[in-house]
Every structure is written in structure tokens, then in C-alpha cells.
Amino acid sequence: MILEGKAHKYGRDVDTDVIIPARYLNVSDIAELAKHCLEGLDADFVKKVKEGDMIVAEENFGCGSSREHAPLAIKAAGVSCIIARSFARIFYRNSINIGLPILESNEAVDNIKDGDTLRVDLASGTIVNLSTGKSFQSQPFPEFMQQIIERGGLINYVREKIKAERGV
């Protein structure tokens, strides 16, 4: 899967409270969650982000509470991928479970600026900064995780596996 979009760059320790503030945790409509994505950090994010854009951040992205609302809001806002030095463990797992690709690459983070255009090949883990021509490598996901992401998350992946096993 190849992704392409503009980089929105942020710092370290972007926690789930700034990704989606707690006052929206009773919201179950993902389109409504998307309207408030990152408003605790960047009030204009939802005005700037376009479908396919990517978030680039320093270390410990998604720290804080284990709320699944955070990656859901990001994905619903149109973000196709997050690239960071590191992720909080529960955020990492929640992201994969909902089909939001996340990649770790120190070198990419060091060499990507806000507004750069990026191309990401999830199968190979290659990140290309189209604005500078530089390429970077991250660890590609194992095949089964790529399938989870391609199907839009773990629930869709399991549904398809069950249907295939039943011959439906």
C-alpha cells in the first residue's frame, strides 16, 4: 500500500488528551470526533489537514490514557499514516486495531519538515520525502499486520477470515 500526503509535524509526548480532549469521550460518531482532532495541541489542525496527509512527531506519540478515541479521531480526520520516533504501546496497538498505519523512524523525523510532501510504502517500510528527495527506512509491518491495515482494522480482518473459513 502506497500513501502520499503532506506532513504535519509536532513535538514529543503528544498525549491522547491533546489528540482528543476528554470532553469528547462520550462522542461515538467518528465524524464528530474528527472535528476535534488535535484541538488541544493545534486548534487549526482540522482546517489544514487533507485526506491522505500524515502526522510526523518526536518520541512517545499517543502517551497518556488508553482511549481508542485518539487514533479514531486521527484516522477520521483524514490522516493516512503517523511517523514518529516512538509510540506509546497502547496507542500503537489501538492504531493497528483500527487500521491506522504508524511507522517509527528517527532519521525520517529528523529530515521531515512541516509541510513536506511524503510518500510511504507500507509493504517495504520506505518513507520518501518528495520535497527533498531523501529516502528513509522504517521496519515494515509483518504480512498479517499489513492485512489488518488494508482491511481497515482488526474487526474487518477477523470478519473476512471467518467468512473465508466458512466459505461464505
C-alpha positions, 0 to 999 in steps of 0.5 A, a space after each residue: 500500500 502506497 500513501 502520499 500526503 503532506 506532513 504535519 509535524 509536532 513535538 514529543 509526548 503528544 498525549 491522547 488528551 491533546 489528540 482528543 480532549 476528554 470532553 469528547 469521550 462520550 462522542 461515538 460518531 467518528 465524524 464528530 470526533 474528527 472535528 476535534 482532532 488535535 484541538 488541544 495541541 493545534 486548534 487549526 489542525 482540522 482546517 489544514 489537514 487533507 485526506 491522505 496527509 500524515 502526522 510526523 512527531 518526536 518520541 512517545 506519540 499517543 502517551 497518556 490514557 488508553 482511549 481508542 478515541 485518539 487514533 479514531 479521531 486521527 484516522 477520521 480526520 483524514 490522516 493516512 499514516 503517523 511517523 514518529 520516533 516512538 509510540 506509546 504501546 497502547 496507542 500503537 496497538 489501538 492504531 493497528 486495531 483500527 487500521 491506522 498505519 504508524 511507522 517509527 523512524 528517527 532519521 525520517 523525523 529528523 529530515 521531515 519538515 512541516 509541510 513536506 510532501 511524503 510518500 510511504 510504502 507500507 509493504 517495504 517500510 520506505 518513507 520518501 520525502 518528495 520535497 527533498 528527495 531523501 529516502 528513509 527506512 522504517 521496519 515494515 509491518 509483518 504480512 498479517 499486520 499489513 492485512 489488518 491495515 488494508 482491511 481497515 482494522 482488526 474487526 474487518 480482518 477477523 470478519 473476512 477470515 471467518 467468512 473465508 473459513 466458512 466459505 461464505 
